[in-house]
Amino acid sequence: MNTTVVAVNKNNLSEHPQSVCFINPKHELYHKKVDWLHEQFEYGLKIKLLYVEDQKKPVGFVEYLPGERCWRAVDAEGYMFIHCLWTNGKKYQHQGLGSRLLEAVEADAADLRGVASITSDAAFMASRALFEKNGYSAVETSGPEQLMVKSFGAAPLPTLRNWQGELQKYQDLHIVYSRQCPWVARFIEEVRPILAEYQLEPVITELKTAAEAQHAPSLYSGFNLIYNGKLLADRYISTTRFRNIVKKELV
Protein backbone atom coordinates (compact mmCIF):
# COMPACT_ATOMS: atom_id res chain seq x y z
CA MET A 1 0.00 0.00 0.00
CA ASN A 2 1.41 3.36 -1.02
CA THR A 3 0.99 6.00 1.66
CA THR A 4 2.01 9.63 1.96
CA VAL A 5 2.41 11.64 5.16
CA VAL A 6 1.61 15.33 4.74
CA ALA A 7 2.72 17.93 7.26
CA VAL A 8 0.04 20.54 7.88
CA ASN A 9 1.04 24.06 8.87
CA LYS A 10 -0.39 27.58 8.82
CA ASN A 11 0.42 27.92 5.13
CA ASN A 12 -1.47 24.86 3.89
CA LEU A 13 -4.09 24.37 6.62
CA SER A 14 -6.88 25.58 4.33
CA GLU A 15 -5.98 22.82 1.85
CA HIS A 16 -6.52 20.14 4.51
CA PRO A 17 -9.82 20.86 6.33
CA GLN A 18 -9.76 17.35 7.83
CA SER A 19 -7.15 18.73 10.24
CA VAL A 20 -10.12 20.06 12.18
CA CYS A 21 -11.48 16.57 12.85
CA PHE A 22 -14.01 16.43 10.05
CA ILE A 23 -16.05 19.42 11.17
CA ASN A 24 -17.50 20.98 8.03
CA PRO A 25 -15.41 24.05 7.12
CA LYS A 26 -18.66 25.89 6.48
CA HIS A 27 -19.79 25.38 10.08
CA GLU A 28 -19.89 28.67 11.96
CA LEU A 29 -17.64 27.32 14.73
CA TYR A 30 -15.01 25.74 12.48
CA HIS A 31 -12.82 28.80 12.94
CA LYS A 32 -12.42 28.21 16.70
CA LYS A 33 -10.03 25.31 16.15
CA VAL A 34 -8.38 27.03 13.20
CA ASP A 35 -7.61 30.07 15.33
CA TRP A 36 -6.25 27.81 18.09
CA LEU A 37 -4.05 25.96 15.60
CA HIS A 38 -2.54 29.17 14.27
CA GLU A 39 -1.68 30.13 17.84
CA GLN A 40 -0.13 26.76 18.63
CA PHE A 41 1.88 26.41 15.42
CA GLU A 42 4.03 29.18 16.87
CA TYR A 43 4.83 26.92 19.84
CA GLY A 44 5.86 23.91 17.79
CA LEU A 45 2.55 22.11 17.29
CA LYS A 46 2.56 19.70 14.36
CA ILE A 47 -0.16 17.87 12.48
CA LYS A 48 0.50 15.01 10.10
CA LEU A 49 -2.14 13.51 7.82
CA LEU A 50 -1.74 10.08 6.27
CA TYR A 51 -3.07 9.62 2.75
CA VAL A 52 -3.48 6.37 0.85
CA GLU A 53 -2.95 6.37 -2.89
CA ASP A 54 -6.09 7.30 -4.87
CA GLN A 55 -7.95 8.50 -1.73
CA LYS A 56 -8.84 12.19 -1.49
CA LYS A 57 -9.42 12.21 2.26
CA PRO A 58 -6.78 11.24 4.82
CA VAL A 59 -7.09 7.90 6.58
CA GLY A 60 -4.86 8.88 9.49
CA PHE A 61 -4.19 11.89 11.72
CA VAL A 62 -1.78 12.81 14.49
CA GLU A 63 -1.45 16.06 16.47
CA TYR A 64 1.57 16.61 18.70
CA LEU A 65 3.92 19.20 20.16
CA PRO A 66 6.74 19.57 22.71
CA GLY A 67 5.70 18.33 26.15
CA GLU A 68 6.26 21.71 27.76
CA ARG A 69 3.41 23.00 25.61
CA CYS A 70 1.06 20.02 25.77
CA TRP A 71 -2.61 20.47 26.68
CA ARG A 72 -2.93 17.53 29.08
CA ALA A 73 -2.49 17.29 32.86
CA VAL A 74 1.01 15.85 32.60
CA ASP A 75 4.60 16.92 33.12
CA ALA A 76 6.39 15.84 29.94
CA GLU A 77 9.32 18.23 29.76
CA GLY A 78 11.84 17.21 27.13
CA TYR A 79 9.45 14.81 25.38
CA MET A 80 7.28 15.12 22.31
CA PHE A 81 3.66 14.71 23.37
CA ILE A 82 0.86 13.30 21.21
CA HIS A 83 -2.58 14.83 21.77
CA CYS A 84 -4.52 12.73 19.28
CA LEU A 85 -3.82 9.87 16.90
CA TRP A 86 -6.36 7.98 14.86
CA THR A 87 -6.83 5.98 11.68
CA ASN A 88 -10.13 5.90 9.84
CA GLY A 89 -12.10 3.09 8.22
CA LYS A 90 -12.17 -0.68 8.69
CA LYS A 91 -10.76 -1.11 5.19
CA TYR A 92 -7.39 0.18 6.41
CA GLN A 93 -7.23 -1.49 9.81
CA HIS A 94 -4.27 -3.69 10.75
CA GLN A 95 -2.13 -2.40 7.90
CA GLY A 96 0.43 -0.47 9.91
CA LEU A 97 -1.02 3.00 9.39
CA GLY A 98 -0.94 3.90 13.08
CA SER A 99 2.65 2.74 13.29
CA ARG A 100 3.47 4.87 10.26
CA LEU A 101 2.18 7.94 12.06
CA LEU A 102 4.13 7.11 15.20
CA GLU A 103 7.27 6.83 13.09
CA ALA A 104 6.65 10.34 11.78
CA VAL A 105 6.31 11.69 15.32
CA GLU A 106 9.43 9.91 16.51
CA ALA A 107 11.44 11.30 13.61
CA ASP A 108 10.52 14.82 14.74
CA ALA A 109 11.45 13.91 18.31
CA ALA A 110 14.87 12.46 17.50
CA ASP A 111 16.70 15.16 19.48
CA LEU A 112 14.37 14.92 22.48
CA ARG A 113 14.08 12.51 25.40
CA GLY A 114 11.32 10.50 23.73
CA VAL A 115 7.61 10.51 22.95
CA ALA A 116 4.63 10.35 25.32
CA SER A 117 0.86 10.25 25.09
CA ILE A 118 -2.28 9.48 27.09
CA THR A 119 -4.31 6.48 25.99
CA SER A 120 -7.51 5.10 27.46
CA ASP A 121 -9.50 1.89 27.57
CA ALA A 122 -12.62 3.98 27.05
CA ALA A 123 -11.54 6.87 24.85
CA PHE A 124 -11.71 8.08 21.31
CA MET A 125 -8.02 7.77 20.46
CA ALA A 126 -5.82 4.95 19.19
CA SER A 127 -5.52 2.18 21.72
CA ARG A 128 -2.80 1.36 24.18
CA ALA A 129 -2.07 -1.75 22.10
CA LEU A 130 -0.81 0.33 19.15
CA PHE A 131 1.69 2.12 21.38
CA GLU A 132 2.85 -1.09 23.08
CA LYS A 133 3.38 -2.66 19.67
CA ASN A 134 5.74 0.20 18.86
CA GLY A 135 7.85 -0.02 22.01
CA TYR A 136 5.92 2.23 24.40
CA SER A 137 5.27 1.36 28.04
CA ALA A 138 2.69 2.55 30.56
CA VAL A 139 4.68 4.45 33.19
CA GLU A 140 1.59 5.58 35.15
CA THR A 141 -2.12 4.85 35.13
CA SER A 142 -5.18 6.74 36.34
CA GLY A 143 -8.38 4.70 36.19
CA PRO A 144 -8.80 3.59 32.57
CA GLU A 145 -6.10 5.99 31.34
CA GLN A 146 -2.43 5.25 30.74
CA LEU A 147 0.58 7.53 30.34
CA MET A 148 2.46 5.79 27.52
CA VAL A 149 6.12 6.62 27.00
CA LYS A 150 8.91 5.63 24.63
CA SER A 151 12.18 6.91 26.03
CA PHE A 152 15.19 7.35 23.79
CA GLY A 153 17.73 7.19 26.62
CA ALA A 154 18.30 7.58 30.33
CA ALA A 155 16.23 10.60 31.36
CA PRO A 156 13.47 11.44 33.85
CA LEU A 157 10.14 10.03 32.72
CA PRO A 158 6.97 12.08 32.25
CA THR A 159 4.52 12.05 35.14
CA LEU A 160 0.82 12.68 35.71
CA ARG A 161 -0.07 15.89 37.51
CA ASN A 162 -2.43 15.97 40.50
CA TRP A 163 -5.61 16.66 38.55
CA GLN A 164 -7.71 15.13 41.35
CA GLY A 165 -6.46 17.83 43.70
CA GLU A 166 -7.40 20.49 41.17
CA LEU A 167 -10.87 18.96 40.82
CA GLN A 168 -11.73 19.58 44.46
CA LYS A 169 -11.31 23.33 43.93
CA TYR A 170 -14.42 23.40 41.72
CA GLN A 171 -17.62 23.62 43.75
CA ASP A 172 -21.09 24.24 42.32
CA LEU A 173 -21.49 23.68 38.56
CA HIS A 174 -18.56 24.26 36.23
CA ILE A 175 -17.67 23.64 32.60
CA VAL A 176 -13.94 23.94 32.01
CA TYR A 177 -12.76 23.49 28.43
CA SER A 178 -10.20 24.34 25.80
CA ARG A 179 -10.26 24.74 22.01
CA GLN A 180 -7.71 21.94 21.60
CA CYS A 181 -10.61 19.66 20.66
CA PRO A 182 -12.81 21.34 18.04
CA TRP A 183 -15.84 19.27 19.01
CA VAL A 184 -15.60 20.57 22.57
CA ALA A 185 -15.40 24.19 21.39
CA ARG A 186 -18.45 23.54 19.24
CA PHE A 187 -20.31 21.86 22.11
CA ILE A 188 -19.93 24.87 24.39
CA GLU A 189 -22.09 26.91 22.03
CA GLU A 190 -24.55 24.14 21.19
CA VAL A 191 -25.30 23.36 24.85
CA ARG A 192 -26.40 26.88 25.78
CA PRO A 193 -30.11 26.32 24.90
CA ILE A 194 -30.18 23.26 27.20
CA LEU A 195 -28.65 25.28 30.03
CA ALA A 196 -31.35 27.90 29.54
CA GLU A 197 -34.07 25.23 29.42
CA TYR A 198 -33.07 23.85 32.82
CA GLN A 199 -32.18 27.27 34.21
CA LEU A 200 -28.61 26.23 34.84
CA GLU A 201 -25.90 28.83 35.11
CA PRO A 202 -22.55 27.04 35.26
CA VAL A 203 -19.29 28.88 35.55
CA ILE A 204 -17.80 28.39 32.07
CA THR A 205 -14.02 28.70 31.95
CA GLU A 206 -11.86 28.43 28.87
CA LEU A 207 -8.31 27.16 29.40
CA LYS A 208 -6.35 29.54 27.21
CA THR A 209 -2.77 28.40 27.75
CA ALA A 210 -0.93 25.10 27.92
CA ALA A 211 0.07 25.89 31.51
CA GLU A 212 -3.60 26.23 32.48
CA ALA A 213 -4.44 22.96 30.70
CA GLN A 214 -1.65 21.14 32.51
CA HIS A 215 -3.33 22.10 35.78
CA ALA A 216 -6.84 21.19 34.64
CA PRO A 217 -9.25 19.20 36.84
CA SER A 218 -9.03 16.12 34.62
CA LEU A 219 -6.29 14.22 32.85
CA TYR A 220 -7.52 15.03 29.32
CA SER A 221 -8.13 18.65 30.32
CA GLY A 222 -10.01 19.56 27.11
CA PHE A 223 -13.50 19.19 28.61
CA ASN A 224 -14.56 19.04 32.24
CA LEU A 225 -18.14 18.98 33.48
CA ILE A 226 -17.98 19.30 37.26
CA TYR A 227 -20.53 19.52 40.04
CA ASN A 228 -19.38 20.03 43.62
CA GLY A 229 -15.98 18.48 43.01
CA LYS A 230 -17.36 15.50 41.07
CA LEU A 231 -16.22 15.01 37.49
CA LEU A 232 -19.37 14.19 35.52
CA ALA A 233 -17.67 14.10 32.10
CA ASP A 234 -14.05 14.52 31.09
CA ARG A 235 -14.18 14.51 27.29
CA TYR A 236 -16.48 15.54 24.48
CA ILE A 237 -20.09 14.43 24.90
CA SER A 238 -23.14 14.91 22.71
CA THR A 239 -25.91 17.28 23.68
CA THR A 240 -28.11 14.20 24.23
CA ARG A 241 -25.59 12.80 26.69
CA PHE A 242 -25.36 16.18 28.40
CA ARG A 243 -29.15 16.31 28.80
CA ASN A 244 -29.13 12.83 30.36
CA ILE A 245 -26.43 13.87 32.82
CA VAL A 246 -28.42 16.95 33.75
CA LYS A 247 -31.53 14.85 34.45
CA LYS A 248 -29.59 12.34 36.54
CA GLU A 249 -27.23 14.57 38.48
CA LEU A 250 -28.59 18.13 38.54
CA VAL A 251 -32.39 18.28 38.50
Phi and psi in degrees as a GROMACS rama.xvg file:
@    title "Ramachandran Plot"
@    xaxis  label "Phi"
@    yaxis  label "Psi"
@TYPE xy
-87.4815  123.138  ASN-2
-124.921  154.9  THR-3
-133.294  132.056  THR-4
-100.874  124.592  VAL-5
-111.497  126.841  VAL-6
-84.3648  127.099  ALA-7
-101.561  133.92  VAL-8
-140.409  -174.461  ASN-9
-64.5351  -21.9868  LYS-10
-82.0532  -28.4197  ASN-11
-119.738  9.49104  ASN-12
-55.9551  -39.8592  LEU-13
-65.3198  -21.0961  SER-14
-82.6105  -10.61  GLU-15
-132.569  70.118  HIS-16
-61.4719  -20.2825  PRO-17
-66.2394  -10.5271  GLN-18
-63.9807  -15.8424  SER-19
-105.04  40.5957  VAL-20
52.8337  42.3412  CYS-21
65.5699  18.2961  PHE-22
-74.9747  133.801  ILE-23
-58.0217  126.108  ASN-24
-57.5347  -19.3863  PRO-25
-83.7739  -9.36424  LYS-26
-65.974  139.762  HIS-27
-62.2007  -19.8393  GLU-28
-104.486  4.03946  LEU-29
-55.5533  -37.3409  TYR-30
-64.8297  -22.0528  HIS-31
-61.0849  -43.8888  LYS-32
-72.1368  -38.2458  LYS-33
-59.6938  -45.3995  VAL-34
-61.1736  -43.0113  ASP-35
-61.3679  -43.5842  TRP-36
-60.9888  -44.4191  LEU-37
-60.2735  -36.559  HIS-38
-65.3745  -44.5904  GLU-39
-79.5574  -24.433  GLN-40
-56.1225  -32.155  PHE-41
-68.376  -19.6144  GLU-42
-103.785  12.2833  TYR-43
98.3528  7.50535  GLY-44
-63.8853  141.749  LEU-45
-131.872  144.267  LYS-46
-126.296  133.576  ILE-47
-123.062  132.991  LYS-48
-111.215  139.932  LEU-49
-107.645  119.695  LEU-50
-109.181  142.742  TYR-51
-102.699  142.956  VAL-52
-51.0416  133.358  GLU-53
76.1495  5.35429  ASP-54
-107.186  129.598  GLN-55
-77.8482  -33.0063  LYS-56
-98.5315  148.431  LYS-57
-69.0581  150.903  PRO-58
-109.241  1.45301  VAL-59
-151.144  154.197  GLY-60
-149.808  140.491  PHE-61
-145.358  136.604  VAL-62
-122.644  129.318  GLU-63
-156.496  164.178  TYR-64
-165.556  168.849  LEU-65
-57.2085  141.106  PRO-66
-56.0141  -31.9809  GLY-67
-61.2223  -23.775  GLU-68
-109.938  11.6697  ARG-69
-73.036  154.757  CYS-70
-107.532  51.2588  TRP-71
-136.674  159.518  ARG-72
-81.8735  64.3911  ALA-73
-135.951  160.207  VAL-74
-109.554  105.944  ASP-75
-127.691  40.2963  ALA-76
-58.5957  132.344  GLU-77
87.2252  -5.20989  GLY-78
-109.986  156.568  TYR-79
-84.6644  137.697  MET-80
-120.716  129.388  PHE-81
-93.2097  119.893  ILE-82
-75.7653  -52.8187  HIS-83
-142.369  141.318  CYS-84
-147.468  128.076  LEU-85
-150.41  157.337  TRP-86
-123.72  152.537  THR-87
-121.643  130.704  ASN-88
96.4766  129.579  GLY-89
-62.5833  -27.5369  LYS-90
-58.1176  -29.8774  LYS-91
-109.305  12.9744  TYR-92
-72.1171  151.394  GLN-93
58.9539  34.8216  HIS-94
-122.704  17.53  GLN-95
81.3882  13.4393  GLY-96
-69.7493  -40.6458  LEU-97
-62.1868  -41.1357  GLY-98
-64.2086  -35.1474  SER-99
-63.2429  -40.0235  ARG-100
-68.2006  -40.2048  LEU-101
-62.5184  -37.8805  LEU-102
-60.1957  -39.7727  GLU-103
-65.109  -40.236  ALA-104
-64.5887  -46.7837  VAL-105
-63.8274  -32.513  GLU-106
-64.112  -37.876  ALA-107
-74.682  -16.8386  ASP-108
-102.674  12.9438  ALA-109
-56.9736  -31.3862  ALA-110
-94.4202  6.21937  ASP-111
-104.52  -175.804  LEU-112
-75.1605  -23.0763  ARG-113
157.088  -160.145  GLY-114
-130.514  141.76  VAL-115
-136.797  160.034  ALA-116
-164.695  161.765  SER-117
-102.469  127.957  ILE-118
-117.958  169.558  THR-119
-150.173  148.368  SER-120
-76.2258  -10.3164  ASP-121
-133.92  28.7648  ALA-122
-114.099  -176.862  ALA-123
-88.2614  -14.5716  PHE-124
-90.612  175.994  MET-125
-56.2602  149.98  ALA-126
-78.8277  164.368  SER-127
-55.6018  -35.0109  ARG-128
-60.4992  -38.5291  ALA-129
-60.1457  -44.511  LEU-130
-67.6268  -42.6738  PHE-131
-61.8822  -38.7628  GLU-132
-59.5074  -28.3447  LYS-133
-104.02  21.7452  ASN-134
90.581  13.7354  GLY-135
-91.6681  153.07  TYR-136
-129.687  150.336  SER-137
-81.6395  113.509  ALA-138
-94.8339  -19.0553  VAL-139
-152.742  154.64  GLU-140
-132.135  154.897  THR-141
-144.868  99.1699  SER-142
61.0673  -127.267  GLY-143
-83.0968  0.67022  PRO-144
-97.6836  150.34  GLU-145
-131.332  138.2  GLN-146
-92.2326  106.109  LEU-147
-96.5508  134.281  MET-148
-138  139.415  VAL-149
-121.229  108.855  LYS-150
-92.9769  139.539  SER-151
-93.9697  0.278143  PHE-152
-179.731  -169.665  GLY-153
-80.8427  108.176  ALA-154
-157.655  157.52  ALA-155
-56.6468  139.651  PRO-156
-86.3982  153.391  LEU-157
-60.2283  156.956  PRO-158
-136.948  157.434  THR-159
-80.153  141.574  LEU-160
-84.9234  167.648  ARG-161
-82.5783  70.3657  ASN-162
-68.2113  -27.9144  TRP-163
-64.0255  -37.6333  GLN-164
-65.4944  -38.2483  GLY-165
-64.5539  -37.1205  GLU-166
-58.7965  -38.4514  LEU-167
-68.461  -12.316  GLN-168
-77.9617  -12.0667  LYS-169
-103.16  101.041  TYR-170
-105.019  161.713  GLN-171
67.5615  -156.029  ASP-172
-102.95  126.717  LEU-173
-134.667  144.81  HIS-174
-121.178  118.462  ILE-175
-117.68  126.333  VAL-176
-148.523  169.373  TYR-177
-136.29  168.059  SER-178
-88.0685  5.93986  ARG-179
-58.2408  -38.7216  GLN-180
-100.295  118.376  CYS-181
-64.493  -29.0387  PRO-182
-69.8068  -33.1247  TRP-183
-67.2985  -47.0421  VAL-184
-58.948  -37.531  ALA-185
-68.4167  -41.2576  ARG-186
-59.9648  -39.5652  PHE-187
-55.9916  -37.0818  ILE-188
-79.6047  -38.467  GLU-189
-71.2029  -23.2353  GLU-190
-85.2344  -11.2401  VAL-191
-59.5754  -39.4805  ARG-192
-62.2178  -33.8637  PRO-193
-69.6103  -39.6664  ILE-194
-59.9481  -42.4825  LEU-195
-66.0675  -39.4231  ALA-196
-59.8394  -40.9988  GLU-197
-96.9531  8.15467  TYR-198
54.8551  44.4521  GLN-199
-100.551  137.569  LEU-200
-129.044  72.8943  GLU-201
-69.2672  156.651  PRO-202
-79.4722  117.245  VAL-203
-104.439  119.147  ILE-204
-123.021  125.175  THR-205
-93.032  128.736  GLU-206
-79.828  115.37  LEU-207
-104.077  -7.98781  LYS-208
-134.54  159.351  THR-209
-61.142  -38.244  ALA-210
-60.6104  -41.4184  ALA-211
-65.1279  -41.7839  GLU-212
-64.5681  -35.6992  ALA-213
-68.5454  -15.6367  GLN-214
-115.114  32.5297  HIS-215
-75.2357  163.794  ALA-216
-86.2781  23.5461  PRO-217
-155.758  162.198  SER-218
-66.8126  -41.733  LEU-219
-75.2058  -28.5691  TYR-220
69.9268  -26.4746  SER-221
-67.908  -28.2631  GLY-222
-148.796  129.526  PHE-223
-140.271  114.074  ASN-224
-104.81  115.41  LEU-225
-128.753  138.107  ILE-226
-135.45  115.667  TYR-227
50.1178  49.668  ASN-228
78.2726  4.19553  GLY-229
-105.061  128.483  LYS-230
-84.5916  107.662  LEU-231
-84.7897  -29.0097  LEU-232
-156.709  140.72  ALA-233
-126.49  16.8947  ASP-234
-158.8  174.79  ARG-235
-52.6047  135.144  TYR-236
-130.693  158.193  ILE-237
-76.6599  164.508  SER-238
-64.9288  -30.9705  THR-239
-64.4284  -45.0118  THR-240
-63.4791  -39.7572  ARG-241
-61.0617  -44.727  PHE-242
-60.1725  -41.93  ARG-243
-63.3829  -39.5414  ASN-244
-64.0786  -42.3373  ILE-245
-58.8836  -46.6567  VAL-246
-62.9812  -37.8837  LYS-247
-80.0834  -40.1806  LYS-248
-106.589  -22.0717  GLU-249
-121.84  -18.2595  LEU-250
